[in-house]
Amino acid sequence: MLTDYHNHLERGTLTLEYLKQFTDAAAEKGIEHFGISEHAYHFYQTADILRNSWVDERRFYDMDDYVKLFEDAWKQGIDVKMSIEMDYTPGKHAEMERFISSYDFDYVIGSIHWVGDFGIDLAEYRDEWDKRDVREVYRQYFDQVVTLAESNLFDIIGHLDLVKIFNYIPAEEEFLLEQYERAANALANSKTCVEISTAGLRKPTQSLYPDKRLLKMCHAKKIPIVLSSDAHIPDHVGADYDQALQLAKEVGYEKVMTFSKGERKEFPLG
């Protein structure tokens, strides 16, 4: 079984024609469970959750149009899961829960892109890394991983160690492993699965998410996985899945989690 649950339409249009380019690409790659999880900040309905100048300039969708797109797709027999990727926002648990429960998502991804006012993975903010204490950014990032897991709002955590995207990594391995251990412990006590994401191979880090050492900790604590490409264009659907599968199997994973309207099942991997 192959999954690809983390994909975005934001570079195109909320139309069946564009959606079908993604689902056709998934079918060609042998991906049996495929989903779209648009960034929640694009929607007017999330204005009470995450606000800053960068986000507000990119809030241009209405959830009614998003839901209708999937309803139209299902009527035409297009097999696609409806999801959302939500920026986990500390202090906004009630607002996030209210938004998530308002829609019949197949699953929900929670991700961390912001440490305070710092967009850690944005090219516009890259120079900011040189002005900050890398250890402190990592500490604050993994603080959020812990509270994201403890919230139990999300089915999947996206790109678990996205913080490494620009290759700013604490020099002390002991400190880094402590952050990994905190993350794995919190995730093990939640319903949250971890994705093995190939998106990092297309970023400056040139590596999969998460780091193999972190994924080993997740496997040891029996945290389920999904596979994702985080495709923003159809050509990236299922990209580099050979490497994702290799990593999963090297670590010891034999199964992958699937989702459908809140129901989850594990199937043999690959």
FENPE-V317898 format. One record per backbone hydrogen bond with DSSP energy under -0.5 kcal/mol. CO is the residue of the C=O (numbers start at 1). NH is the residue of the N-H. Records with the same first field share a line. If there is no record, write none. Layout:
CO=NH + NH
//
This chain:
1=270
2=32 + 33
4=35
5=7
6=230 + 231
7=37
9=12
13=15
15=19
16=20
17=21
18=21 + 22
19=22 + 23
20=24
21=25
22=26
23=27
24=28
25=29
26=31
27=30
30=32
32=34
33=4
34=81
36=83
38=85
39=42
40=43
42=60 + 61
43=46
44=47
46=49 + 50
52=56
53=57
55=58
56=59
58=60
61=44
62=65 + 66
63=67
64=68
65=69
66=70
67=71
68=72
69=73
70=74
71=75
72=76
73=78
74=77
77=79
78=80
81=36 + 83
82=106 + 107
83=38
84=86 + 109
85=40
86=88 + 111
88=90
89=92
92=96
93=97
94=98
95=99
96=100
97=101
98=102
99=102
100=103
103=105
106=262
107=84
108=155 + 156
109=86
110=158
111=88 + 113
113=120 + 121
114=116
115=118
117=119
118=115 + 120
119=122
122=125
123=126
125=128 + 129
126=129
127=130
128=131
129=132
132=134
133=137
134=138
135=139
136=140
137=141
138=142
139=143
140=144
141=145
142=146
143=147
144=148
145=149
146=150
147=151
148=152 + 153
149=152
155=193
156=110 + 158
157=195
159=162
161=164
162=165
164=167
165=205
167=169
171=173
172=176
173=177
174=178
175=179
176=180
177=181
178=182
179=183
180=184
181=185
182=186
183=187
184=188
185=189
186=189
187=190
193=157
194=226
195=197
196=228
197=209
198=201
199=202
200=203 + 206 + 207
203=206
209=197
211=215
212=216
213=217
214=218
215=219
216=220
217=221
218=223
219=222
222=224
224=194
225=257
226=196
227=5
228=198
231=8
233=236
234=237
236=239
238=241
240=243 + 244
241=245
242=246
243=247
244=248
245=249
246=250
247=251
248=252 + 253
254=269
256=267
258=265
260=263
263=260
265=258
267=256
//
